[in-house]
Amino acid sequence: MADSDDQNCTLCRVMRGLAFGGMGAALGGYGAMLFGVGREEAMYYALFGALVLTALVQRKRSNRDRK
């Protein structure tokens, strides 16, 4: 049987992406609202924040897995 990596299974990657996407959305959306952006525009900042935080975490994990 092949070695299993419990921290890098498909379900773990999906759940990690959802968690960090939610955190990025909250930081981006509420951060934008703190600077006076309207609610409609804050949704775009939330989407961008989710994308950025998820990409940063994925990049960090892929760099760590290469070593």
C-alpha positions as CSV (number, residue, x, y, z in Angstrom):
1,M,0.0,0.0,0.0
2,A,1.3,3.5,-0.9
3,D,2.2,5.9,1.8
4,S,-0.6,8.3,2.6
5,D,-0.1,11.9,3.5
6,D,-2.9,12.7,5.9
7,Q,-2.3,16.5,5.6
8,N,-2.4,16.6,1.8
9,C,-5.5,14.5,1.0
10,T,-8.1,15.9,-1.4
11,L,-10.6,16.6,1.3
12,C,-8.0,18.4,3.4
13,R,-7.0,20.6,0.5
14,V,-10.6,21.5,-0.2
15,M,-11.4,22.3,3.5
16,R,-8.2,24.3,3.8
17,G,-9.1,26.3,0.7
18,L,-12.6,27.0,2.1
19,A,-11.2,28.1,5.5
20,F,-8.6,30.4,4.1
21,G,-10.9,31.7,1.4
22,G,-13.5,32.6,4.1
23,M,-10.8,34.4,6.2
24,G,-9.6,36.3,3.2
25,A,-13.1,37.3,2.3
26,A,-13.8,38.6,5.8
27,L,-10.5,40.5,6.0
28,G,-10.9,42.0,2.5
29,G,-14.6,42.9,2.9
30,Y,-14.6,44.2,6.4
31,G,-11.2,45.9,5.8
32,A,-12.7,47.7,2.8
33,M,-15.7,48.8,4.8
34,L,-13.4,50.2,7.5
35,F,-11.9,52.5,4.9
36,G,-15.4,53.8,3.9
37,V,-16.1,51.7,0.8
38,G,-19.8,50.9,0.2
39,R,-21.2,47.5,0.7
40,E,-21.5,46.7,-3.0
41,E,-17.9,47.5,-3.6
42,A,-16.8,45.7,-0.5
43,M,-18.0,42.4,-2.1
44,Y,-15.4,42.8,-4.8
45,Y,-12.7,43.4,-2.2
46,A,-13.9,40.3,-0.3
47,L,-13.7,38.2,-3.4
48,F,-10.2,39.5,-4.1
49,G,-9.1,39.0,-0.5
50,A,-10.3,35.3,-0.6
51,L,-8.4,34.7,-3.8
52,V,-5.2,36.3,-2.6
53,L,-5.1,34.6,0.8
54,T,-5.9,31.2,-0.7
55,A,-3.2,31.6,-3.4
56,L,-0.7,32.7,-0.8
57,V,-1.4,29.7,1.4
58,Q,-1.3,27.3,-1.6
59,R,2.0,28.8,-2.7
60,K,3.5,28.4,0.7
61,R,2.4,24.8,1.0
62,S,3.8,23.9,-2.5
63,N,7.1,25.5,-1.7
64,R,7.3,23.6,1.6
65,D,6.4,20.3,-0.1
66,R,9.2,20.7,-2.7
67,K,11.9,20.7,0.0
